[in-house]
Amino acid sequence: MAKPKLYIIHGWTYTTAPWERTIANLEKQGISVEMLHVPGLTSSSKKVWTIDDYVRWADRNIPDGATALGHSNGGRILLNLCNKKPDKLQHLILLDAAGIYEVSSKRDVARTISKRLGFLKHIPGLEKIWHKLTGASDYARAPENMKVTLSNMLESDKNLKLDKVTVSTSILWGEADKVTPPHQAEEMHRKIKHSTLEVFSDWTHAPYLSHPLELAKAIFKAYKNPPKFQEPAEVTQAANMSASMTLKKAHGPVIPDTTQRSAALAFKKKAKGPRAVNTTERSAALSVSSKKAKAEQKATGAVRIEELAEVEYEKIESNELPAVPPRPREIISTASVPKKKRGLAARKNKKSKTKKTNQSKQSTAKAPTKGAKR
């Protein structure tokens, strides 16, 4: 089974020998390391390079989805690669990386001294003085084509957009770094969305020289634990919904419009909602307890009055209800109602009297009147 692989792009140096102890320890911990040789530095080149040239070179030599570490100028190259191709790497590790643009008067002075006093490095015994005056700068030691290349690298920092780096990024930094000071690490951490920052108190700009074993442990830890970030969950706007409705993502209950209707009609308007038993022509006792009401309730799905006690409906003001004239109370006395037998006798007597009266009228009509002619 193939070992996990780490690709490294070194900084502005002309040899990778100082990396050997760190790489050997990473190999012992089970990580295969491939050190890429940068053209013009550890790989011969007479060409003047631009940042775009180095980005294309890195893209060719690092497979998609890999984990890569960049130190100093190597970090600058990888940051620009992630700018151009956000999905290129799976995990980016930055070690005292370059890429933050800052105006440096010290660098400008070193360039001036190097140009005017460059002859000192060829005089025996004055070579150390020349290196001290120039600060042993990378620019002073570079061949002519690489001096222009270094200027191109520094100028490219003006166009580097750190906020466009979206890959998970582990930032390792030395607190004693004077080449790329720790405040640059903080700026990178702030601008790179998915990044973590770990600062080591005794490390300088080149910890592979001063702390090779500690550096190997830090790289192994970062390699095995890339930053994991989750996108924030979508928040549902719930200004007009209750908390329970927001959790369920359900619509609120629809309340029937009862502005121009009575309360009883408002209850019966919606077919899906609870239905109220019509008690206009029945007493409350009959609507609750009668067998007929229970049968109707079972057949139609209507609910009893008591079951509507906890259901909230739209309130109707008293002045909105239509005026209904009160019904006169009818009192029926049981004494005025005849019993069954007495009623039948009374009707027979009445019928008999009516018959006799009719016969009498007919007899009278047939009898001759006094003084009538025969």
PEZIPE-V207477 format. One record per residue. N is the residue number from 1. RES is the residue in three letters. PHI is phi as a letter, one per 20 degrees, with the letter a starting at -180 (none if undefined). PSI is psi in radians with two decimals (999 if undefined). Layout:
N,RES,PHI,PSI / N,RES,PHI,PSI
This chain:
1,MET,none,2.31 / 2,ALA,f,2.49 / 3,LYS,f,2.66 / 4,PRO,g,2.50 / 5,LYS,d,2.46 / 6,LEU,c,2.23 / 7,TYR,e,2.31 / 8,ILE,c,2.31 / 9,ILE,d,2.01 / 10,HIS,f,3.04 / 11,GLY,e,-2.73 / 12,TRP,e,1.45 / 13,THR,b,2.81 / 14,TYR,d,0.18 / 15,THR,b,2.54 / 16,THR,d,0.12 / 17,ALA,g,-0.69 / 18,PRO,f,-0.26 / 19,TRP,e,-0.15 / 20,GLU,f,-0.75 / 21,ARG,f,-0.72 / 22,THR,f,-0.77 / 23,ILE,f,-0.71 / 24,ALA,f,-0.70 / 25,ASN,f,-0.62 / 26,LEU,f,-0.68 / 27,GLU,f,-0.69 / 28,LYS,f,-0.55 / 29,GLN,e,0.06 / 30,GLY,n,0.25 / 31,ILE,d,2.16 / 32,SER,e,2.32 / 33,VAL,d,2.33 / 34,GLU,c,1.95 / 35,MET,e,2.11 / 36,LEU,e,2.35 / 37,HIS,e,2.01 / 38,VAL,f,2.23 / 39,PRO,g,2.35 / 40,GLY,n,-0.26 / 41,LEU,d,-1.37 / 42,THR,e,0.02 / 43,SER,c,2.27 / 44,SER,f,2.37 / 45,SER,a,2.35 / 46,LYS,e,0.06 / 47,LYS,e,2.62 / 48,VAL,e,2.10 / 49,TRP,d,2.58 / 50,THR,d,2.96 / 51,ILE,f,-0.60 / 52,ASP,f,-0.61 / 53,ASP,f,-0.76 / 54,TYR,f,-0.60 / 55,VAL,f,-0.76 / 56,ARG,f,-0.67 / 57,TRP,f,-0.81 / 58,ALA,f,-0.67 / 59,ASP,f,-0.61 / 60,ARG,f,-0.56 / 61,ASN,e,-0.15 / 62,ILE,d,2.16 / 63,PRO,f,2.75 / 64,ASP,f,2.48 / 65,GLY,m,0.23 / 66,ALA,e,2.99 / 67,THR,d,2.25 / 68,ALA,c,2.52 / 69,LEU,d,2.37 / 70,GLY,c,2.21 / 71,HIS,d,2.29 / 72,SER,l,-2.01 / 73,ASN,f,-0.49 / 74,GLY,f,-0.62 / 75,GLY,f,-0.66 / 76,ARG,f,-0.77 / 77,ILE,f,-0.78 / 78,LEU,f,-0.62 / 79,LEU,f,-0.72 / 80,ASN,f,-0.57 / 81,LEU,f,-0.75 / 82,CYS,f,-0.44 / 83,ASN,f,-0.77 / 84,LYS,f,-0.63 / 85,LYS,c,1.49 / 86,PRO,g,-0.49 / 87,ASP,e,0.22 / 88,LYS,f,-0.86 / 89,LEU,d,2.68 / 90,GLN,e,-0.56 / 91,HIS,b,2.30 / 92,LEU,d,2.29 / 93,ILE,d,2.13 / 94,LEU,d,2.23 / 95,LEU,d,1.87 / 96,ASP,l,0.95 / 97,ALA,e,2.62 / 98,ALA,e,2.86 / 99,GLY,q,-0.25 / 100,ILE,e,2.14 / 101,TYR,e,2.20 / 102,GLU,b,2.46 / 103,VAL,f,2.17 / 104,SER,c,1.91 / 105,SER,f,-0.54 / 106,LYS,f,-0.70 / 107,ARG,f,-0.67 / 108,ASP,f,-0.68 / 109,VAL,f,-0.74 / 110,ALA,f,-0.67 / 111,ARG,f,-0.73 / 112,THR,f,-0.79 / 113,ILE,f,-0.71 / 114,SER,f,-0.66 / 115,LYS,f,-0.72 / 116,ARG,e,-0.57 / 117,LEU,d,0.40 / 118,GLY,f,-0.42 / 119,PHE,f,-0.37 / 120,LEU,f,-0.52 / 121,LYS,f,-0.21 / 122,HIS,e,-0.10 / 123,ILE,e,2.15 / 124,PRO,g,2.32 / 125,GLY,n,-0.29 / 126,LEU,d,-0.01 / 127,GLU,f,-0.72 / 128,LYS,f,-0.64 / 129,ILE,f,-0.73 / 130,TRP,f,-0.77 / 131,HIS,f,-0.63 / 132,LYS,f,-0.68 / 133,LEU,f,-0.69 / 134,THR,e,-0.08 / 135,GLY,m,0.34 / 136,ALA,l,0.71 / 137,SER,f,2.68 / 138,ASP,f,-0.63 / 139,TYR,f,-0.73 / 140,ALA,f,-0.58 / 141,ARG,e,-0.13 / 142,ALA,e,2.57 / 143,PRO,f,2.93 / 144,GLU,f,-0.77 / 145,ASN,f,-0.56 / 146,MET,e,-0.37 / 147,LYS,f,-0.76 / 148,VAL,f,-0.68 / 149,THR,f,-0.75 / 150,LEU,f,-0.68 / 151,SER,f,-0.69 / 152,ASN,f,-0.69 / 153,MET,f,-0.80 / 154,LEU,f,-0.68 / 155,GLU,f,-0.52 / 156,SER,f,-0.38 / 157,ASP,f,-0.39 / 158,LYS,f,-0.51 / 159,ASN,d,0.01 / 160,LEU,f,2.16 / 161,LYS,d,1.68 / 162,LEU,f,-0.50 / 163,ASP,f,-0.15 / 164,LYS,e,-0.06 / 165,VAL,e,1.94 / 166,THR,d,-0.10 / 167,VAL,f,2.65 / 168,SER,f,2.20 / 169,THR,c,2.20 / 170,SER,d,2.14 / 171,ILE,d,2.09 / 172,LEU,d,2.31 / 173,TRP,b,2.63 / 174,GLY,e,2.25 / 175,GLU,f,-0.45 / 176,ALA,e,0.25 / 177,ASP,f,2.14 / 178,LYS,d,-0.15 / 179,VAL,e,-0.89 / 180,THR,c,1.59 / 181,PRO,g,2.75 / 182,PRO,g,-0.47 / 183,HIS,f,-0.41 / 184,GLN,f,-0.61 / 185,ALA,f,-0.73 / 186,GLU,f,-0.67 / 187,GLU,f,-0.70 / 188,MET,f,-0.77 / 189,HIS,f,-0.65 / 190,ARG,f,-0.63 / 191,LYS,e,-0.49 / 192,ILE,e,2.01 / 193,LYS,g,-0.87 / 194,HIS,d,1.26 / 195,SER,c,2.68 / 196,THR,c,2.69 / 197,LEU,c,2.28 / 198,GLU,c,2.13 / 199,VAL,d,2.34 / 200,PHE,d,2.20 / 201,SER,f,-0.67 / 202,ASP,e,-0.05 / 203,TRP,f,2.50 / 204,THR,d,-2.80 / 205,HIS,f,-0.40 / 206,ALA,c,1.33 / 207,PRO,f,-0.30 / 208,TYR,f,-0.28 / 209,LEU,e,-0.81 / 210,SER,e,-0.56 / 211,HIS,c,1.09 / 212,PRO,f,-0.68 / 213,LEU,f,-0.75 / 214,GLU,f,-0.65 / 215,LEU,f,-0.74 / 216,ALA,f,-0.73 / 217,LYS,f,-0.74 / 218,ALA,f,-0.71 / 219,ILE,f,-0.74 / 220,PHE,f,-0.76 / 221,LYS,f,-0.78 / 222,ALA,f,-0.68 / 223,TYR,f,-0.73 / 224,LYS,f,-0.32 / 225,ASN,c,1.20 / 226,PRO,f,2.61 / 227,PRO,g,2.38 / 228,LYS,d,2.19 / 229,PHE,c,2.49 / 230,GLN,d,2.46 / 231,GLU,f,2.52 / 232,PRO,f,2.48 / 233,ALA,f,2.56 / 234,GLU,f,2.24 / 235,VAL,e,2.16 / 236,THR,f,2.27 / 237,GLN,f,2.13 / 238,ALA,c,0.66 / 239,ALA,f,-0.60 / 240,ASN,d,0.31 / 241,MET,c,2.67 / 242,SER,f,2.92 / 243,ALA,f,-0.70 / 244,SER,f,-0.67 / 245,MET,f,-0.61 / 246,THR,f,-0.74 / 247,LEU,f,-0.67 / 248,LYS,e,-0.22 / 249,LYS,l,0.77 / 250,ALA,d,2.75 / 251,HIS,f,2.63 / 252,GLY,f,2.81 / 253,PRO,f,2.49 / 254,VAL,e,2.14 / 255,ILE,e,2.24 / 256,PRO,f,2.56 / 257,ASP,f,2.09 / 258,THR,c,0.47 / 259,THR,f,-0.80 / 260,GLN,d,0.37 / 261,ARG,c,2.79 / 262,SER,f,2.91 / 263,ALA,f,-0.66 / 264,ALA,f,-0.73 / 265,LEU,f,-0.62 / 266,ALA,f,-0.63 / 267,PHE,f,-0.62 / 268,LYS,e,0.02 / 269,LYS,f,-0.84 / 270,LYS,e,2.21 / 271,ALA,f,-0.57 / 272,LYS,f,-0.37 / 273,GLY,e,3.07 / 274,PRO,f,2.47 / 275,ARG,d,2.47 / 276,ALA,d,2.47 / 277,VAL,f,2.28 / 278,ASN,f,1.98 / 279,THR,d,0.38 / 280,THR,f,-0.72 / 281,GLU,d,0.22 / 282,ARG,c,2.67 / 283,SER,f,2.84 / 284,ALA,f,-0.64 / 285,ALA,f,-0.74 / 286,LEU,f,-0.66 / 287,SER,f,-0.39 / 288,VAL,e,-0.76 / 289,SER,d,-0.31 / 290,SER,f,2.59 / 291,LYS,f,-0.61 / 292,LYS,f,-0.74 / 293,ALA,f,-0.71 / 294,LYS,f,-0.73 / 295,ALA,f,-0.74 / 296,GLU,f,-0.70 / 297,GLN,f,-0.74 / 298,LYS,f,-0.68 / 299,ALA,f,-0.68 / 300,THR,e,-0.19 / 301,GLY,n,0.24 / 302,ALA,f,2.73 / 303,VAL,d,2.75 / 304,ARG,e,2.84 / 305,ILE,g,-0.69 / 306,GLU,f,-0.54 / 307,GLU,f,-0.22 / 308,LEU,e,0.06 / 309,ALA,f,-0.61 / 310,GLU,d,0.12 / 311,VAL,e,2.20 / 312,GLU,e,2.32 / 313,TYR,c,2.95 / 314,GLU,f,2.31 / 315,LYS,f,2.53 / 316,ILE,d,2.17 / 317,GLU,f,2.64 / 318,SER,f,-0.55 / 319,ASN,f,-0.13 / 320,GLU,e,-0.21 / 321,LEU,f,2.45 / 322,PRO,f,2.52 / 323,ALA,f,2.21 / 324,VAL,c,2.08 / 325,PRO,f,2.44 / 326,PRO,f,2.51 / 327,ARG,e,2.34 / 328,PRO,f,2.46 / 329,ARG,f,2.17 / 330,GLU,e,2.17 / 331,ILE,d,2.15 / 332,ILE,d,2.14 / 333,SER,e,2.30 / 334,THR,f,-0.36 / 335,ALA,f,-0.50 / 336,SER,e,-0.13 / 337,VAL,e,2.02 / 338,PRO,f,2.64 / 339,LYS,f,2.96 / 340,LYS,f,-0.86 / 341,LYS,f,-0.80 / 342,ARG,f,-0.61 / 343,GLY,f,-0.68 / 344,LEU,f,-0.71 / 345,ALA,f,-0.73 / 346,ALA,f,-0.70 / 347,ARG,f,-0.63 / 348,LYS,f,-0.79 / 349,ASN,g,-0.77 / 350,LYS,f,-0.67 / 351,LYS,f,-0.68 / 352,SER,f,-0.78 / 353,LYS,f,-0.70 / 354,THR,f,-0.65 / 355,LYS,f,-0.77 / 356,LYS,f,-0.68 / 357,THR,f,-0.74 / 358,ASN,f,-0.70 / 359,GLN,f,-0.70 / 360,SER,f,-0.71 / 361,LYS,f,-0.66 / 362,GLN,f,-0.69 / 363,SER,f,-0.73 / 364,THR,f,-0.68 / 365,ALA,f,-0.58 / 366,LYS,e,-0.47 / 367,ALA,f,2.44 / 368,PRO,f,2.53 / 369,THR,e,2.56 / 370,LYS,g,2.36 / 371,GLY,n,0.05 / 372,ALA,e,2.57 / 373,LYS,e,2.49 / 374,ARG,d,999
